Amino acid sequence: MDPLFTASVSRRPPSPIPGFRRYASSCANLECGAAIATAAPSESTRERREANAVTRDILLDRDPLLTEIVDRLAQVLQPARIYLFGSRARGEAGPDSDYDILVLVDHPAEPRYRLSQRGFRALRGVPAAVDVVVWDLATFDARQHLPASFPATVAREGRLLHAA
């Protein structure tokens, strides 16, 4: 069997979408199960990091606005990591797409909403729509193992732009 497809745990056939696995559900609205995204292991961690470093350099070289966004956020928030996620990270951005930025802070002294406010203030005057999401690094790392979680999606599809 193709490793991208997984066996079904319900009466339904396996999911036709690569990287998806069906899980049984007791929900009456879902007859036999719900599809939950899971990453199909295809590269080693080192290969993924090397590819991400190359992608980061290409993204920042090709998009001076993204470089400015990352520089401003790094200066104001002193984050552990900054990721680009969403349509721009997947290469599916249209002319009206915004920049979805995840900022991971290590041991924040302020609540997340205050850090987000500081980030948005730092981006005043940037001629693009920017969505800034601030998370605690420990919480992000603790939830990466959950296949359909926000941290797992960012780790799988996002692009690391800054690391302290």
Chimera marker file (.cmm) of the C-alpha trace (Angstrom):
<marker_set name="trace">
<marker id="1" x="0.000" y="0.000" z="0.000" r="1" g="1" b="0" radius="0.5"/>
<marker id="2" x="1.192" y="3.526" z="-0.768" r="1" g="1" b="0" radius="0.5"/>
<marker id="3" x="2.685" y="5.061" z="2.446" r="1" g="1" b="0" radius="0.5"/>
<marker id="4" x="0.800" y="8.319" z="1.842" r="1" g="1" b="0" radius="0.5"/>
<marker id="5" x="-2.510" y="6.519" z="2.250" r="1" g="1" b="0" radius="0.5"/>
<marker id="6" x="-3.473" y="5.064" z="5.604" r="1" g="1" b="0" radius="0.5"/>
<marker id="7" x="-5.882" y="2.315" z="6.499" r="1" g="1" b="0" radius="0.5"/>
<marker id="8" x="-9.368" y="3.277" z="7.503" r="1" g="1" b="0" radius="0.5"/>
<marker id="9" x="-10.588" y="2.654" z="11.042" r="1" g="1" b="0" radius="0.5"/>
<marker id="10" x="-14.210" y="2.977" z="10.011" r="1" g="1" b="0" radius="0.5"/>
<marker id="11" x="-16.547" y="1.450" z="7.436" r="1" g="1" b="0" radius="0.5"/>
<marker id="12" x="-15.545" y="4.148" z="4.953" r="1" g="1" b="0" radius="0.5"/>
<marker id="13" x="-12.747" y="3.551" z="2.481" r="1" g="1" b="0" radius="0.5"/>
<marker id="14" x="-9.345" y="5.180" z="3.102" r="1" g="1" b="0" radius="0.5"/>
<marker id="15" x="-9.107" y="8.906" z="2.480" r="1" g="1" b="0" radius="0.5"/>
<marker id="16" x="-8.236" y="9.667" z="-1.158" r="1" g="1" b="0" radius="0.5"/>
<marker id="17" x="-6.225" y="12.704" z="-0.029" r="1" g="1" b="0" radius="0.5"/>
<marker id="18" x="-2.510" y="12.008" z="0.562" r="1" g="1" b="0" radius="0.5"/>
<marker id="19" x="-1.442" y="12.836" z="4.100" r="1" g="1" b="0" radius="0.5"/>
<marker id="20" x="-4.909" y="12.483" z="5.613" r="1" g="1" b="0" radius="0.5"/>
<marker id="21" x="-5.967" y="9.746" z="8.014" r="1" g="1" b="0" radius="0.5"/>
<marker id="22" x="-9.495" y="8.934" z="9.155" r="1" g="1" b="0" radius="0.5"/>
<marker id="23" x="-10.242" y="8.673" z="12.838" r="1" g="1" b="0" radius="0.5"/>
<marker id="24" x="-13.380" y="7.117" z="14.275" r="1" g="1" b="0" radius="0.5"/>
<marker id="25" x="-15.839" y="9.561" z="15.756" r="1" g="1" b="0" radius="0.5"/>
<marker id="26" x="-18.881" y="9.112" z="17.932" r="1" g="1" b="0" radius="0.5"/>
<marker id="27" x="-20.402" y="12.286" z="16.491" r="1" g="1" b="0" radius="0.5"/>
<marker id="28" x="-23.753" y="11.522" z="14.864" r="1" g="1" b="0" radius="0.5"/>
<marker id="29" x="-23.145" y="14.117" z="12.161" r="1" g="1" b="0" radius="0.5"/>
<marker id="30" x="-20.043" y="12.286" z="10.964" r="1" g="1" b="0" radius="0.5"/>
<marker id="31" x="-21.226" y="8.856" z="9.909" r="1" g="1" b="0" radius="0.5"/>
<marker id="32" x="-18.036" y="6.921" z="10.353" r="1" g="1" b="0" radius="0.5"/>
<marker id="33" x="-15.150" y="9.267" z="10.959" r="1" g="1" b="0" radius="0.5"/>
<marker id="34" x="-13.512" y="12.585" z="10.354" r="1" g="1" b="0" radius="0.5"/>
<marker id="35" x="-10.466" y="13.265" z="8.244" r="1" g="1" b="0" radius="0.5"/>
<marker id="36" x="-7.595" y="14.688" z="10.272" r="1" g="1" b="0" radius="0.5"/>
<marker id="37" x="-4.451" y="16.015" z="8.605" r="1" g="1" b="0" radius="0.5"/>
<marker id="38" x="-1.275" y="14.114" z="9.380" r="1" g="1" b="0" radius="0.5"/>
<marker id="39" x="2.133" y="14.656" z="7.924" r="1" g="1" b="0" radius="0.5"/>
<marker id="40" x="3.472" y="11.863" z="5.780" r="1" g="1" b="0" radius="0.5"/>
<marker id="41" x="7.114" y="11.431" z="6.762" r="1" g="1" b="0" radius="0.5"/>
<marker id="42" x="9.065" y="12.144" z="3.619" r="1" g="1" b="0" radius="0.5"/>
<marker id="43" x="12.275" y="13.916" z="4.639" r="1" g="1" b="0" radius="0.5"/>
<marker id="44" x="14.660" y="13.777" z="7.524" r="1" g="1" b="0" radius="0.5"/>
<marker id="45" x="14.710" y="16.668" z="9.956" r="1" g="1" b="0" radius="0.5"/>
<marker id="46" x="18.132" y="17.798" z="8.752" r="1" g="1" b="0" radius="0.5"/>
<marker id="47" x="17.051" y="17.848" z="5.094" r="1" g="1" b="0" radius="0.5"/>
<marker id="48" x="13.940" y="19.828" z="6.042" r="1" g="1" b="0" radius="0.5"/>
<marker id="49" x="16.032" y="22.383" z="7.978" r="1" g="1" b="0" radius="0.5"/>
<marker id="50" x="18.462" y="22.792" z="5.080" r="1" g="1" b="0" radius="0.5"/>
<marker id="51" x="15.609" y="23.246" z="2.610" r="1" g="1" b="0" radius="0.5"/>
<marker id="52" x="13.945" y="25.729" z="4.963" r="1" g="1" b="0" radius="0.5"/>
<marker id="53" x="17.173" y="27.761" z="5.258" r="1" g="1" b="0" radius="0.5"/>
<marker id="54" x="17.448" y="27.987" z="1.472" r="1" g="1" b="0" radius="0.5"/>
<marker id="55" x="13.765" y="28.897" z="1.198" r="1" g="1" b="0" radius="0.5"/>
<marker id="56" x="14.168" y="31.548" z="3.922" r="1" g="1" b="0" radius="0.5"/>
<marker id="57" x="17.047" y="33.185" z="2.041" r="1" g="1" b="0" radius="0.5"/>
<marker id="58" x="15.118" y="33.119" z="-1.239" r="1" g="1" b="0" radius="0.5"/>
<marker id="59" x="11.950" y="34.513" z="0.360" r="1" g="1" b="0" radius="0.5"/>
<marker id="60" x="13.785" y="37.346" z="2.092" r="1" g="1" b="0" radius="0.5"/>
<marker id="61" x="15.889" y="38.181" z="-0.983" r="1" g="1" b="0" radius="0.5"/>
<marker id="62" x="12.875" y="38.287" z="-3.299" r="1" g="1" b="0" radius="0.5"/>
<marker id="63" x="10.566" y="40.190" z="-0.967" r="1" g="1" b="0" radius="0.5"/>
<marker id="64" x="12.091" y="43.299" z="0.646" r="1" g="1" b="0" radius="0.5"/>
<marker id="65" x="8.763" y="44.028" z="2.346" r="1" g="1" b="0" radius="0.5"/>
<marker id="66" x="8.906" y="40.659" z="4.123" r="1" g="1" b="0" radius="0.5"/>
<marker id="67" x="12.475" y="41.447" z="5.202" r="1" g="1" b="0" radius="0.5"/>
<marker id="68" x="11.295" y="44.754" z="6.668" r="1" g="1" b="0" radius="0.5"/>
<marker id="69" x="8.424" y="43.043" z="8.509" r="1" g="1" b="0" radius="0.5"/>
<marker id="70" x="10.751" y="40.437" z="10.028" r="1" g="1" b="0" radius="0.5"/>
<marker id="71" x="13.363" y="43.052" z="10.998" r="1" g="1" b="0" radius="0.5"/>
<marker id="72" x="10.798" y="45.278" z="12.716" r="1" g="1" b="0" radius="0.5"/>
<marker id="73" x="9.212" y="42.405" z="14.644" r="1" g="1" b="0" radius="0.5"/>
<marker id="74" x="12.594" y="40.986" z="15.660" r="1" g="1" b="0" radius="0.5"/>
<marker id="75" x="13.747" y="44.367" z="16.944" r="1" g="1" b="0" radius="0.5"/>
<marker id="76" x="10.620" y="45.056" z="19.009" r="1" g="1" b="0" radius="0.5"/>
<marker id="77" x="9.714" y="41.581" z="20.324" r="1" g="1" b="0" radius="0.5"/>
<marker id="78" x="13.110" y="39.781" z="20.467" r="1" g="1" b="0" radius="0.5"/>
<marker id="79" x="11.473" y="36.495" z="19.461" r="1" g="1" b="0" radius="0.5"/>
<marker id="80" x="12.947" y="33.013" z="19.546" r="1" g="1" b="0" radius="0.5"/>
<marker id="81" x="11.504" y="32.310" z="16.070" r="1" g="1" b="0" radius="0.5"/>
<marker id="82" x="9.434" y="33.994" z="13.374" r="1" g="1" b="0" radius="0.5"/>
<marker id="83" x="7.491" y="31.937" z="10.816" r="1" g="1" b="0" radius="0.5"/>
<marker id="84" x="5.646" y="32.876" z="7.651" r="1" g="1" b="0" radius="0.5"/>
<marker id="85" x="2.568" y="30.689" z="7.228" r="1" g="1" b="0" radius="0.5"/>
<marker id="86" x="-0.562" y="30.652" z="5.113" r="1" g="1" b="0" radius="0.5"/>
<marker id="87" x="-0.879" y="31.261" z="1.386" r="1" g="1" b="0" radius="0.5"/>
<marker id="88" x="2.430" y="33.136" z="1.013" r="1" g="1" b="0" radius="0.5"/>
<marker id="89" x="4.356" y="30.307" z="2.683" r="1" g="1" b="0" radius="0.5"/>
<marker id="90" x="2.668" y="27.740" z="0.433" r="1" g="1" b="0" radius="0.5"/>
<marker id="91" x="3.378" y="29.802" z="-2.688" r="1" g="1" b="0" radius="0.5"/>
<marker id="92" x="-0.328" y="30.306" z="-3.388" r="1" g="1" b="0" radius="0.5"/>
<marker id="93" x="-0.504" y="34.051" z="-2.676" r="1" g="1" b="0" radius="0.5"/>
<marker id="94" x="-2.644" y="36.263" z="-4.847" r="1" g="1" b="0" radius="0.5"/>
<marker id="95" x="-2.332" y="40.012" z="-5.344" r="1" g="1" b="0" radius="0.5"/>
<marker id="96" x="-4.491" y="40.732" z="-2.268" r="1" g="1" b="0" radius="0.5"/>
<marker id="97" x="-2.956" y="38.118" z="0.050" r="1" g="1" b="0" radius="0.5"/>
<marker id="98" x="-1.768" y="39.229" z="3.453" r="1" g="1" b="0" radius="0.5"/>
<marker id="99" x="1.372" y="38.195" z="5.309" r="1" g="1" b="0" radius="0.5"/>
<marker id="100" x="0.567" y="35.688" z="8.066" r="1" g="1" b="0" radius="0.5"/>
<marker id="101" x="3.357" y="35.883" z="10.639" r="1" g="1" b="0" radius="0.5"/>
<marker id="102" x="3.792" y="33.710" z="13.732" r="1" g="1" b="0" radius="0.5"/>
<marker id="103" x="6.090" y="35.147" z="16.397" r="1" g="1" b="0" radius="0.5"/>
<marker id="104" x="7.325" y="32.713" z="19.057" r="1" g="1" b="0" radius="0.5"/>
<marker id="105" x="8.581" y="34.302" z="22.262" r="1" g="1" b="0" radius="0.5"/>
<marker id="106" x="10.508" y="32.476" z="24.962" r="1" g="1" b="0" radius="0.5"/>
<marker id="107" x="9.215" y="33.154" z="28.498" r="1" g="1" b="0" radius="0.5"/>
<marker id="108" x="7.138" y="36.249" z="27.728" r="1" g="1" b="0" radius="0.5"/>
<marker id="109" x="7.038" y="38.874" z="30.476" r="1" g="1" b="0" radius="0.5"/>
<marker id="110" x="3.801" y="40.324" z="29.075" r="1" g="1" b="0" radius="0.5"/>
<marker id="111" x="0.510" y="38.742" z="28.025" r="1" g="1" b="0" radius="0.5"/>
<marker id="112" x="0.298" y="37.651" z="24.387" r="1" g="1" b="0" radius="0.5"/>
<marker id="113" x="-2.247" y="40.309" z="23.477" r="1" g="1" b="0" radius="0.5"/>
<marker id="114" x="0.169" y="43.052" z="24.637" r="1" g="1" b="0" radius="0.5"/>
<marker id="115" x="2.974" y="41.546" z="22.588" r="1" g="1" b="0" radius="0.5"/>
<marker id="116" x="0.645" y="41.429" z="19.579" r="1" g="1" b="0" radius="0.5"/>
<marker id="117" x="-0.188" y="45.104" z="20.113" r="1" g="1" b="0" radius="0.5"/>
<marker id="118" x="3.520" y="45.967" z="20.198" r="1" g="1" b="0" radius="0.5"/>
<marker id="119" x="4.050" y="43.975" z="17.013" r="1" g="1" b="0" radius="0.5"/>
<marker id="120" x="1.222" y="45.736" z="15.202" r="1" g="1" b="0" radius="0.5"/>
<marker id="121" x="2.556" y="49.134" z="16.343" r="1" g="1" b="0" radius="0.5"/>
<marker id="122" x="5.992" y="48.232" z="14.988" r="1" g="1" b="0" radius="0.5"/>
<marker id="123" x="4.445" y="47.479" z="11.604" r="1" g="1" b="0" radius="0.5"/>
<marker id="124" x="2.720" y="50.853" z="11.207" r="1" g="1" b="0" radius="0.5"/>
<marker id="125" x="3.433" y="52.259" z="7.794" r="1" g="1" b="0" radius="0.5"/>
<marker id="126" x="4.108" y="48.894" z="6.150" r="1" g="1" b="0" radius="0.5"/>
<marker id="127" x="2.238" y="49.041" z="2.827" r="1" g="1" b="0" radius="0.5"/>
<marker id="128" x="0.704" y="45.562" z="3.124" r="1" g="1" b="0" radius="0.5"/>
<marker id="129" x="-1.781" y="43.676" z="5.266" r="1" g="1" b="0" radius="0.5"/>
<marker id="130" x="0.061" y="41.764" z="7.985" r="1" g="1" b="0" radius="0.5"/>
<marker id="131" x="-1.516" y="39.344" z="10.446" r="1" g="1" b="0" radius="0.5"/>
<marker id="132" x="0.661" y="38.849" z="13.550" r="1" g="1" b="0" radius="0.5"/>
<marker id="133" x="0.065" y="35.892" z="15.870" r="1" g="1" b="0" radius="0.5"/>
<marker id="134" x="2.150" y="35.666" z="19.057" r="1" g="1" b="0" radius="0.5"/>
<marker id="135" x="2.648" y="32.355" z="20.870" r="1" g="1" b="0" radius="0.5"/>
<marker id="136" x="4.773" y="31.156" z="23.757" r="1" g="1" b="0" radius="0.5"/>
<marker id="137" x="7.612" y="28.950" z="22.472" r="1" g="1" b="0" radius="0.5"/>
<marker id="138" x="7.045" y="26.230" z="25.096" r="1" g="1" b="0" radius="0.5"/>
<marker id="139" x="3.329" y="25.971" z="24.263" r="1" g="1" b="0" radius="0.5"/>
<marker id="140" x="4.085" y="25.845" z="20.532" r="1" g="1" b="0" radius="0.5"/>
<marker id="141" x="6.667" y="23.070" z="20.950" r="1" g="1" b="0" radius="0.5"/>
<marker id="142" x="4.390" y="21.105" z="23.303" r="1" g="1" b="0" radius="0.5"/>
<marker id="143" x="1.537" y="21.038" z="20.765" r="1" g="1" b="0" radius="0.5"/>
<marker id="144" x="3.476" y="20.212" z="17.597" r="1" g="1" b="0" radius="0.5"/>
<marker id="145" x="2.809" y="16.488" z="18.010" r="1" g="1" b="0" radius="0.5"/>
<marker id="146" x="-0.949" y="17.043" z="17.557" r="1" g="1" b="0" radius="0.5"/>
<marker id="147" x="-1.434" y="16.478" z="13.796" r="1" g="1" b="0" radius="0.5"/>
<marker id="148" x="-4.278" y="18.940" z="13.201" r="1" g="1" b="0" radius="0.5"/>
<marker id="149" x="-3.061" y="21.646" z="15.583" r="1" g="1" b="0" radius="0.5"/>
<marker id="150" x="-1.970" y="25.128" z="14.562" r="1" g="1" b="0" radius="0.5"/>
<marker id="151" x="1.666" y="24.480" z="15.643" r="1" g="1" b="0" radius="0.5"/>
<marker id="152" x="1.829" y="21.250" z="13.614" r="1" g="1" b="0" radius="0.5"/>
<marker id="153" x="0.439" y="23.010" z="10.543" r="1" g="1" b="0" radius="0.5"/>
<marker id="154" x="2.924" y="25.878" z="10.866" r="1" g="1" b="0" radius="0.5"/>
<marker id="155" x="5.818" y="23.454" z="11.411" r="1" g="1" b="0" radius="0.5"/>
<marker id="156" x="4.739" y="21.447" z="8.355" r="1" g="1" b="0" radius="0.5"/>
<marker id="157" x="3.766" y="24.226" z="5.919" r="1" g="1" b="0" radius="0.5"/>
<marker id="158" x="5.319" y="27.386" z="7.340" r="1" g="1" b="0" radius="0.5"/>
<marker id="159" x="8.699" y="28.931" z="6.542" r="1" g="1" b="0" radius="0.5"/>
<marker id="160" x="11.122" y="29.823" z="9.311" r="1" g="1" b="0" radius="0.5"/>
<marker id="161" x="12.269" y="33.397" z="8.713" r="1" g="1" b="0" radius="0.5"/>
<marker id="162" x="14.129" y="34.220" z="11.921" r="1" g="1" b="0" radius="0.5"/>
<marker id="163" x="15.724" y="32.190" z="14.705" r="1" g="1" b="0" radius="0.5"/>
<marker id="164" x="17.535" y="33.601" z="17.719" r="1" g="1" b="0" radius="0.5"/>
<link id1="1" id2="2" r="1" g="1" b="0" radius="0.2"/>
<link id1="2" id2="3" r="1" g="1" b="0" radius="0.2"/>
<link id1="3" id2="4" r="1" g="1" b="0" radius="0.2"/>
<link id1="4" id2="5" r="1" g="1" b="0" radius="0.2"/>
<link id1="5" id2="6" r="1" g="1" b="0" radius="0.2"/>
<link id1="6" id2="7" r="1" g="1" b="0" radius="0.2"/>
<link id1="7" id2="8" r="1" g="1" b="0" radius="0.2"/>
<link id1="8" id2="9" r="1" g="1" b="0" radius="0.2"/>
<link id1="9" id2="10" r="1" g="1" b="0" radius="0.2"/>
<link id1="10" id2="11" r="1" g="1" b="0" radius="0.2"/>
<link id1="11" id2="12" r="1" g="1" b="0" radius="0.2"/>
<link id1="12" id2="13" r="1" g="1" b="0" radius="0.2"/>
<link id1="13" id2="14" r="1" g="1" b="0" radius="0.2"/>
<link id1="14" id2="15" r="1" g="1" b="0" radius="0.2"/>
<link id1="15" id2="16" r="1" g="1" b="0" radius="0.2"/>
<link id1="16" id2="17" r="1" g="1" b="0" radius="0.2"/>
<link id1="17" id2="18" r="1" g="1" b="0" radius="0.2"/>
<link id1="18" id2="19" r="1" g="1" b="0" radius="0.2"/>
<link id1="19" id2="20" r="1" g="1" b="0" radius="0.2"/>
<link id1="20" id2="21" r="1" g="1" b="0" radius="0.2"/>
<link id1="21" id2="22" r="1" g="1" b="0" radius="0.2"/>
<link id1="22" id2="23" r="1" g="1" b="0" radius="0.2"/>
<link id1="23" id2="24" r="1" g="1" b="0" radius="0.2"/>
<link id1="24" id2="25" r="1" g="1" b="0" radius="0.2"/>
<link id1="25" id2="26" r="1" g="1" b="0" radius="0.2"/>
<link id1="26" id2="27" r="1" g="1" b="0" radius="0.2"/>
<link id1="27" id2="28" r="1" g="1" b="0" radius="0.2"/>
<link id1="28" id2="29" r="1" g="1" b="0" radius="0.2"/>
<link id1="29" id2="30" r="1" g="1" b="0" radius="0.2"/>
<link id1="30" id2="31" r="1" g="1" b="0" radius="0.2"/>
<link id1="31" id2="32" r="1" g="1" b="0" radius="0.2"/>
<link id1="32" id2="33" r="1" g="1" b="0" radius="0.2"/>
<link id1="33" id2="34" r="1" g="1" b="0" radius="0.2"/>
<link id1="34" id2="35" r="1" g="1" b="0" radius="0.2"/>
<link id1="35" id2="36" r="1" g="1" b="0" radius="0.2"/>
<link id1="36" id2="37" r="1" g="1" b="0" radius="0.2"/>
<link id1="37" id2="38" r="1" g="1" b="0" radius="0.2"/>
<link id1="38" id2="39" r="1" g="1" b="0" radius="0.2"/>
<link id1="39" id2="40" r="1" g="1" b="0" radius="0.2"/>
<link id1="40" id2="41" r="1" g="1" b="0" radius="0.2"/>
<link id1="41" id2="42" r="1" g="1" b="0" radius="0.2"/>
<link id1="42" id2="43" r="1" g="1" b="0" radius="0.2"/>
<link id1="43" id2="44" r="1" g="1" b="0" radius="0.2"/>
<link id1="44" id2="45" r="1" g="1" b="0" radius="0.2"/>
<link id1="45" id2="46" r="1" g="1" b="0" radius="0.2"/>
<link id1="46" id2="47" r="1" g="1" b="0" radius="0.2"/>
<link id1="47" id2="48" r="1" g="1" b="0" radius="0.2"/>
<link id1="48" id2="49" r="1" g="1" b="0" radius="0.2"/>
<link id1="49" id2="50" r="1" g="1" b="0" radius="0.2"/>
<link id1="50" id2="51" r="1" g="1" b="0" radius="0.2"/>
<link id1="51" id2="52" r="1" g="1" b="0" radius="0.2"/>
<link id1="52" id2="53" r="1" g="1" b="0" radius="0.2"/>
<link id1="53" id2="54" r="1" g="1" b="0" radius="0.2"/>
<link id1="54" id2="55" r="1" g="1" b="0" radius="0.2"/>
<link id1="55" id2="56" r="1" g="1" b="0" radius="0.2"/>
<link id1="56" id2="57" r="1" g="1" b="0" radius="0.2"/>
<link id1="57" id2="58" r="1" g="1" b="0" radius="0.2"/>
<link id1="58" id2="59" r="1" g="1" b="0" radius="0.2"/>
<link id1="59" id2="60" r="1" g="1" b="0" radius="0.2"/>
<link id1="60" id2="61" r="1" g="1" b="0" radius="0.2"/>
<link id1="61" id2="62" r="1" g="1" b="0" radius="0.2"/>
<link id1="62" id2="63" r="1" g="1" b="0" radius="0.2"/>
<link id1="63" id2="64" r="1" g="1" b="0" radius="0.2"/>
<link id1="64" id2="65" r="1" g="1" b="0" radius="0.2"/>
<link id1="65" id2="66" r="1" g="1" b="0" radius="0.2"/>
<link id1="66" id2="67" r="1" g="1" b="0" radius="0.2"/>
<link id1="67" id2="68" r="1" g="1" b="0" radius="0.2"/>
<link id1="68" id2="69" r="1" g="1" b="0" radius="0.2"/>
<link id1="69" id2="70" r="1" g="1" b="0" radius="0.2"/>
<link id1="70" id2="71" r="1" g="1" b="0" radius="0.2"/>
<link id1="71" id2="72" r="1" g="1" b="0" radius="0.2"/>
<link id1="72" id2="73" r="1" g="1" b="0" radius="0.2"/>
<link id1="73" id2="74" r="1" g="1" b="0" radius="0.2"/>
<link id1="74" id2="75" r="1" g="1" b="0" radius="0.2"/>
<link id1="75" id2="76" r="1" g="1" b="0" radius="0.2"/>
<link id1="76" id2="77" r="1" g="1" b="0" radius="0.2"/>
<link id1="77" id2="78" r="1" g="1" b="0" radius="0.2"/>
<link id1="78" id2="79" r="1" g="1" b="0" radius="0.2"/>
<link id1="79" id2="80" r="1" g="1" b="0" radius="0.2"/>
<link id1="80" id2="81" r="1" g="1" b="0" radius="0.2"/>
<link id1="81" id2="82" r="1" g="1" b="0" radius="0.2"/>
<link id1="82" id2="83" r="1" g="1" b="0" radius="0.2"/>
<link id1="83" id2="84" r="1" g="1" b="0" radius="0.2"/>
<link id1="84" id2="85" r="1" g="1" b="0" radius="0.2"/>
<link id1="85" id2="86" r="1" g="1" b="0" radius="0.2"/>
<link id1="86" id2="87" r="1" g="1" b="0" radius="0.2"/>
<link id1="87" id2="88" r="1" g="1" b="0" radius="0.2"/>
<link id1="88" id2="89" r="1" g="1" b="0" radius="0.2"/>
<link id1="89" id2="90" r="1" g="1" b="0" radius="0.2"/>
<link id1="90" id2="91" r="1" g="1" b="0" radius="0.2"/>
<link id1="91" id2="92" r="1" g="1" b="0" radius="0.2"/>
<link id1="92" id2="93" r="1" g="1" b="0" radius="0.2"/>
<link id1="93" id2="94" r="1" g="1" b="0" radius="0.2"/>
<link id1="94" id2="95" r="1" g="1" b="0" radius="0.2"/>
<link id1="95" id2="96" r="1" g="1" b="0" radius="0.2"/>
<link id1="96" id2="97" r="1" g="1" b="0" radius="0.2"/>
<link id1="97" id2="98" r="1" g="1" b="0" radius="0.2"/>
<link id1="98" id2="99" r="1" g="1" b="0" radius="0.2"/>
<link id1="99" id2="100" r="1" g="1" b="0" radius="0.2"/>
<link id1="100" id2="101" r="1" g="1" b="0" radius="0.2"/>
<link id1="101" id2="102" r="1" g="1" b="0" radius="0.2"/>
<link id1="102" id2="103" r="1" g="1" b="0" radius="0.2"/>
<link id1="103" id2="104" r="1" g="1" b="0" radius="0.2"/>
<link id1="104" id2="105" r="1" g="1" b="0" radius="0.2"/>
<link id1="105" id2="106" r="1" g="1" b="0" radius="0.2"/>
<link id1="106" id2="107" r="1" g="1" b="0" radius="0.2"/>
<link id1="107" id2="108" r="1" g="1" b="0" radius="0.2"/>
<link id1="108" id2="109" r="1" g="1" b="0" radius="0.2"/>
<link id1="109" id2="110" r="1" g="1" b="0" radius="0.2"/>
<link id1="110" id2="111" r="1" g="1" b="0" radius="0.2"/>
<link id1="111" id2="112" r="1" g="1" b="0" radius="0.2"/>
<link id1="112" id2="113" r="1" g="1" b="0" radius="0.2"/>
<link id1="113" id2="114" r="1" g="1" b="0" radius="0.2"/>
<link id1="114" id2="115" r="1" g="1" b="0" radius="0.2"/>
<link id1="115" id2="116" r="1" g="1" b="0" radius="0.2"/>
<link id1="116" id2="117" r="1" g="1" b="0" radius="0.2"/>
<link id1="117" id2="118" r="1" g="1" b="0" radius="0.2"/>
<link id1="118" id2="119" r="1" g="1" b="0" radius="0.2"/>
<link id1="119" id2="120" r="1" g="1" b="0" radius="0.2"/>
<link id1="120" id2="121" r="1" g="1" b="0" radius="0.2"/>
<link id1="121" id2="122" r="1" g="1" b="0" radius="0.2"/>
<link id1="122" id2="123" r="1" g="1" b="0" radius="0.2"/>
<link id1="123" id2="124" r="1" g="1" b="0" radius="0.2"/>
<link id1="124" id2="125" r="1" g="1" b="0" radius="0.2"/>
<link id1="125" id2="126" r="1" g="1" b="0" radius="0.2"/>
<link id1="126" id2="127" r="1" g="1" b="0" radius="0.2"/>
<link id1="127" id2="128" r="1" g="1" b="0" radius="0.2"/>
<link id1="128" id2="129" r="1" g="1" b="0" radius="0.2"/>
<link id1="129" id2="130" r="1" g="1" b="0" radius="0.2"/>
<link id1="130" id2="131" r="1" g="1" b="0" radius="0.2"/>
<link id1="131" id2="132" r="1" g="1" b="0" radius="0.2"/>
<link id1="132" id2="133" r="1" g="1" b="0" radius="0.2"/>
<link id1="133" id2="134" r="1" g="1" b="0" radius="0.2"/>
<link id1="134" id2="135" r="1" g="1" b="0" radius="0.2"/>
<link id1="135" id2="136" r="1" g="1" b="0" radius="0.2"/>
<link id1="136" id2="137" r="1" g="1" b="0" radius="0.2"/>
<link id1="137" id2="138" r="1" g="1" b="0" radius="0.2"/>
<link id1="138" id2="139" r="1" g="1" b="0" radius="0.2"/>
<link id1="139" id2="140" r="1" g="1" b="0" radius="0.2"/>
<link id1="140" id2="141" r="1" g="1" b="0" radius="0.2"/>
<link id1="141" id2="142" r="1" g="1" b="0" radius="0.2"/>
<link id1="142" id2="143" r="1" g="1" b="0" radius="0.2"/>
<link id1="143" id2="144" r="1" g="1" b="0" radius="0.2"/>
<link id1="144" id2="145" r="1" g="1" b="0" radius="0.2"/>
<link id1="145" id2="146" r="1" g="1" b="0" radius="0.2"/>
<link id1="146" id2="147" r="1" g="1" b="0" radius="0.2"/>
<link id1="147" id2="148" r="1" g="1" b="0" radius="0.2"/>
<link id1="148" id2="149" r="1" g="1" b="0" radius="0.2"/>
<link id1="149" id2="150" r="1" g="1" b="0" radius="0.2"/>
<link id1="150" id2="151" r="1" g="1" b="0" radius="0.2"/>
<link id1="151" id2="152" r="1" g="1" b="0" radius="0.2"/>
<link id1="152" id2="153" r="1" g="1" b="0" radius="0.2"/>
<link id1="153" id2="154" r="1" g="1" b="0" radius="0.2"/>
<link id1="154" id2="155" r="1" g="1" b="0" radius="0.2"/>
<link id1="155" id2="156" r="1" g="1" b="0" radius="0.2"/>
<link id1="156" id2="157" r="1" g="1" b="0" radius="0.2"/>
<link id1="157" id2="158" r="1" g="1" b="0" radius="0.2"/>
<link id1="158" id2="159" r="1" g="1" b="0" radius="0.2"/>
<link id1="159" id2="160" r="1" g="1" b="0" radius="0.2"/>
<link id1="160" id2="161" r="1" g="1" b="0" radius="0.2"/>
<link id1="161" id2="162" r="1" g="1" b="0" radius="0.2"/>
<link id1="162" id2="163" r="1" g="1" b="0" radius="0.2"/>
<link id1="163" id2="164" r="1" g="1" b="0" radius="0.2"/>
</marker_set>
